[in-house]
Amino acid sequence: MPPRPYVLLSCATSADGYLDDASPERLILSGPADLDRVDEVRAGCDAILVGAQTVRKDNPRLLVRDPRRSARRAARGLPPHPARVTLTATGDLDPGARFFAPGAPRLVYCATAARPAARACLGDSAVLIDAGDPVSLGFMLKDLAERGVARLLVEGGARVLGEFLAAGLADELNLAVAPFFVADPGAPRLGLPRLALDPASPMTLAETCRVGEVALLRYLLGPGGPDHRFLRWAVELSRLSPPSDSAFSVGAVVVGEDGDVLTTGFSREREDHDHAEEVALRKIGPNDPRLRHATLYSSLVPCGARASRPVTCVEHIVAAGIPRVVFAWREPRLFTDGEGAEQLRAAGVAVTELPDLAERARAVNAHLVGTGV
Ligand SMILES: NC(=O)c1ccc[n+]([C@@H]2O[C@H](COP(=O)([O-])OP(=O)(O)OC[C@H]3O[C@@H](n4cnc5c(N)ncnc54)[C@H](OP(=O)(O)O)[C@@H]3O)[C@@H](O)[C@H]2O)c1
């Protein structure tokens, strides 16, 4: 079991970094296209966390809206909606809030001193967890991992986002920037304490794109620099693979020379026998000249032998001219011989193995190989 979930921070800000204005009504920063994108992100997570102030002020539902996405979750053996999580020092929460509505498990991490009052007020509308005094984010993440949360979406507000960033406990930040200013110093703003800033260790910008009227910036964070960050992202993609008893779940990310993500893929993404690397290369087209300077990140070493199709992923990679491959987990001898790394090296491809991420990649396949490296 990985020690903590992958933590994805998601928020929308104005062009000057505000998460809301200072009025009692919630400021809508995203349009329909961006809300739909967030719905897709929600559908890929095990739990959604918001701070107690967001529960009080915004009263969010925290549900997957599109029933097709809930159905896809069901096909992966997941409940239709992620669990809802909040944390509080005061315990001041209204059991009538939408957060506590049925439809998804509710978890409240509460400071020790406030627990009796919170229990009296919330009754059995949520699982109330004593998270220490002061509440420890580290304890909360460990406890969530033990409850089976592998992927946690943190949707705000300002204090909670800042705390995850300052504590170095975020793996990804999806920032949707709206095309207007708030310019109100009294409004909540995305930020973190000055002391926690380290200009020598910037976030890795993995993607920029337009979603309706907002600009989406996807940053990767966490230890180890770009190689570790992109590979952790590939491991996360592997979780989206439709389950199979006869093939691994693998994720792949291909990154161009300038750091732009060129394409991604996961096992069985389009067709039953798709391998992650194969589908990623098919999406971009194997003749794309950018591939000749790219790095391919794969949660599992690319296959050097396969039963399902005639061309192996090693052959696809060599044919596309990709000069570098980074992977996390060596293939156990379960389905094939797994000589992919050696074959790539023999073909002149630079291969880097990051074994500290092997357990994460393996955990996604625990139904095939059990637990423990
Ligand atoms: N634009 C967006 O994407 C977005 C998303 C979400 C929210 N928002 C906005 O953000 C604003 C709310 O942000 P906010 O900073 O005021 O509040 P917040 O981050 O939502 O919640 C803060 C509260 O969470 C609890 N909390 C946080 N860290 C804690 C810790 N380490 N230990 C114990 N309790 C902890 C405390 O609850 P108690 O007070 O109960 O002790 C604290 O007051 C709202 O205006 C909302 O509209 C915007």
PDBQT file of the ligand as one rigid body, heavy atoms in Angstrom, charges set to zero:
ROOT
HETATM    1  N1  LIG A 401     -12.321  28.822  -7.212  1.00  0.00    +0.000 N 
HETATM    2  C1  LIG A 401     -12.260  27.623  -6.722  1.00  0.00    +0.000 C 
HETATM    3  O1  LIG A 401     -11.858  26.674  -7.401  1.00  0.00    +0.000 OA
HETATM    4  C2  LIG A 401     -12.682  27.393  -5.287  1.00  0.00    +0.000 A 
HETATM    5  C3  LIG A 401     -12.806  26.084  -4.804  1.00  0.00    +0.000 A 
HETATM    6  C4  LIG A 401     -13.170  25.902  -3.482  1.00  0.00    +0.000 A 
HETATM    7  C5  LIG A 401     -13.414  27.004  -2.682  1.00  0.00    +0.000 A 
HETATM    8  N2  LIG A 401     -13.290  28.249  -3.195  1.00  0.00    +0.000 N 
HETATM    9  C6  LIG A 401     -13.524  29.428  -2.339  1.00  0.00    +0.000 C 
HETATM   10  O2  LIG A 401     -12.577  29.416  -1.276  1.00  0.00    +0.000 OA
HETATM   11  C7  LIG A 401     -13.178  30.074  -0.178  1.00  0.00    +0.000 C 
HETATM   12  C8  LIG A 401     -12.981  29.248   1.044  1.00  0.00    +0.000 C 
HETATM   13  O3  LIG A 401     -11.594  29.154   1.305  1.00  0.00    +0.000 OA
HETATM   14  P1  LIG A 401     -11.052  29.309   2.776  1.00  0.00    +0.000 P 
HETATM   15  O4  LIG A 401      -9.594  29.429   2.721  1.00  0.00    +0.000 OA
HETATM   16  O5  LIG A 401     -11.825  30.399   3.450  1.00  0.00    +0.000 OA
HETATM   17  O6  LIG A 401     -11.528  27.975   3.482  1.00  0.00    +0.000 OA
HETATM   18  P2  LIG A 401     -11.256  26.441   3.163  1.00  0.00    +0.000 P 
HETATM   19  O7  LIG A 401      -9.847  26.222   2.772  1.00  0.00    +0.000 OA
HETATM   20  O8  LIG A 401     -12.334  25.905   2.299  1.00  0.00    +0.000 OA
HETATM   21  O9  LIG A 401     -11.526  25.823   4.609  1.00  0.00    +0.000 OA
HETATM   22  C9  LIG A 401     -10.775  26.257   5.685  1.00  0.00    +0.000 C 
HETATM   23  C10 LIG A 401     -11.273  25.537   6.894  1.00  0.00    +0.000 C 
HETATM   24  O10 LIG A 401     -10.954  24.157   6.788  1.00  0.00    +0.000 OA
HETATM   25  C11 LIG A 401     -10.522  23.679   8.065  1.00  0.00    +0.000 C 
HETATM   26  N3  LIG A 401      -9.081  23.433   7.988  1.00  0.00    +0.000 N 
HETATM   27  C12 LIG A 401      -8.237  23.710   6.989  1.00  0.00    +0.000 A 
HETATM   28  N4  LIG A 401      -7.010  23.313   7.294  1.00  0.00    +0.000 NA
HETATM   29  C13 LIG A 401      -7.094  22.768   8.515  1.00  0.00    +0.000 A 
HETATM   30  C14 LIG A 401      -6.155  22.153   9.376  1.00  0.00    +0.000 A 
HETATM   31  N5  LIG A 401      -4.889  22.000   9.031  1.00  0.00    +0.000 N 
HETATM   32  N6  LIG A 401      -6.597  21.714  10.570  1.00  0.00    +0.000 NA
HETATM   33  C15 LIG A 401      -7.876  21.836  10.928  1.00  0.00    +0.000 A 
HETATM   34  N7  LIG A 401      -8.826  22.396  10.159  1.00  0.00    +0.000 NA
HETATM   35  C16 LIG A 401      -8.414  22.847   8.958  1.00  0.00    +0.000 A 
HETATM   36  C17 LIG A 401     -10.842  24.776   9.061  1.00  0.00    +0.000 C 
HETATM   37  O11 LIG A 401     -12.198  24.555   9.391  1.00  0.00    +0.000 OA
HETATM   38  P3  LIG A 401     -12.896  25.071  10.711  1.00  0.00    +0.000 P 
HETATM   39  O12 LIG A 401     -13.054  26.548  10.518  1.00  0.00    +0.000 OA
HETATM   40  O13 LIG A 401     -14.193  24.351  10.768  1.00  0.00    +0.000 OA
HETATM   41  O14 LIG A 401     -11.994  24.739  11.859  1.00  0.00    +0.000 OA
HETATM   42  C18 LIG A 401     -10.664  26.009   8.193  1.00  0.00    +0.000 C 
HETATM   43  O15 LIG A 401     -11.319  27.143   8.694  1.00  0.00    +0.000 OA
HETATM   44  C19 LIG A 401     -14.629  30.303  -0.499  1.00  0.00    +0.000 C 
HETATM   45  O16 LIG A 401     -14.801  31.650  -0.853  1.00  0.00    +0.000 OA
HETATM   46  C20 LIG A 401     -14.861  29.419  -1.701  1.00  0.00    +0.000 C 
HETATM   47  O17 LIG A 401     -15.839  29.951  -2.569  1.00  0.00    +0.000 OA
HETATM   48  C21 LIG A 401     -12.953  28.473  -4.469  1.00  0.00    +0.000 A 
ENDROOT
TORSDOF 0
